[in-house]
């Protein structure tokens, strides 16, 4: 099953270096296209399909990845998830600050009590 969390799904992806080979039936002009026979960095469509199937299509037996759609989706949704986590963590920090202040106040009160006991025993 696919997780609802974009961040969790991203953890399962791994970018790859690969070559796009010039097709055997490419004409001279097509063969000169800059992405053929050069090192590329990207993803394998079959691997993306496991996590984000909506961005993979198939044409003539070849899987194709919609990089623009995937990139936009990930940027927006991952940002939302990260923002939500930041807000949760900020709320926890504020709660811990308050608890810490309460503990400091209790310690100060205990110090006062200890000093009073010391003073009454002297």
C-alpha positions in Angstrom: 0.0 0.0 0.0 1.1 3.5 -0.7 1.7 5.9 2.3 -0.2 9.1 2.4 2.9 10.9 3.5 4.9 12.4 0.6 8.0 12.5 2.8 7.7 8.8 3.7 7.3 8.0 0.0 10.3 10.1 -0.9 12.5 8.1 1.4 11.9 5.1 -0.8 13.2 6.8 -3.9 16.8 6.8 -5.2 18.1 8.9 -8.0 20.2 7.2 -10.6 22.9 8.1 -13.1 22.1 6.6 -16.5 22.6 7.0 -20.2 20.0 7.6 -22.8 21.2 5.6 -25.8 20.5 7.1 -29.2 17.8 5.0 -30.8 18.9 2.8 -33.8 16.3 4.5 -36.0 17.3 8.1 -35.1 18.2 10.4 -37.9 21.4 12.4 -37.9 19.7 15.5 -36.4 17.9 13.5 -33.6 21.2 11.6 -32.8 22.8 15.0 -32.0 20.2 15.8 -29.3 22.1 16.7 -26.1 20.5 14.1 -23.8 21.6 11.1 -25.9 24.8 9.3 -25.0 25.5 11.6 -22.1 25.2 10.9 -18.4 21.9 11.9 -17.0 20.7 12.0 -13.4 17.1 11.1 -12.7 14.8 8.3 -11.6 13.7 5.0 -13.0 10.1 5.3 -14.0 9.3 1.8 -12.7 10.6 2.8 -9.2 8.7 6.0 -9.2 5.6 4.2 -10.3 5.6 2.2 -7.0 5.3 5.4 -4.9 3.8 7.9 -7.3 2.0 5.9 -10.0 0.0 9.0 -11.1 3.1 10.5 -12.6 4.1 7.5 -14.8 2.6 6.7 -18.1 3.4 4.0 -20.7 3.7 4.5 -24.5 4.7 1.7 -26.9 6.0 -0.4 -24.0 8.1 2.4 -22.5 7.5 3.9 -19.1 7.6 7.7 -19.1 7.9 9.9 -16.0 6.2 13.3 -15.8 9.1 15.1 -14.1 7.4 18.5 -14.1 4.3 17.2 -12.4 6.2 15.1 -9.9 8.5 17.9 -9.0 5.7 20.4 -8.5 3.7 17.9 -6.5 6.6 17.0 -4.2 7.6 20.6 -3.7 4.1 21.6 -2.6 3.1 18.6 -0.6 6.5 18.0 1.1 6.6 21.7 2.1 3.1 21.3 3.6 4.1 18.2 5.6 7.4 19.9 6.8 5.5 23.0 7.8 3.0 20.9 9.8 5.9 19.1 11.5 7.6 22.4 12.3 4.3 23.7 13.8 3.9 20.6 15.9 7.5 20.8 17.1 7.1 24.5 17.9 4.1 23.7 20.0 6.1 21.0 21.9 9.0 23.5 22.4 6.6 26.0 23.9 5.1 23.4 26.2 8.5 22.3 27.3 9.6 25.9 27.9 6.5 26.3 30.1 7.2 23.1 32.0 10.8 24.1 32.4 9.8 27.4 33.9 7.4 25.7 36.3 10.2 23.4 37.4 12.6 26.3 37.9 10.0 28.1 40.0 9.5 25.0 42.1 13.3 24.7 42.6 13.5 28.3 43.7 10.6 27.7 46.2 12.3 24.6 47.5 15.5 26.6 48.0 13.6 29.2 50.0 12.1 26.5 52.1 15.5 24.8 52.7 17.0 28.2 53.7 14.1 28.8 56.1 14.7 25.4 57.7 18.4 26.1 58.0 17.7 29.5 59.5 15.3 28.1 62.1 17.8 25.4 63.1 20.5 27.9 63.7 
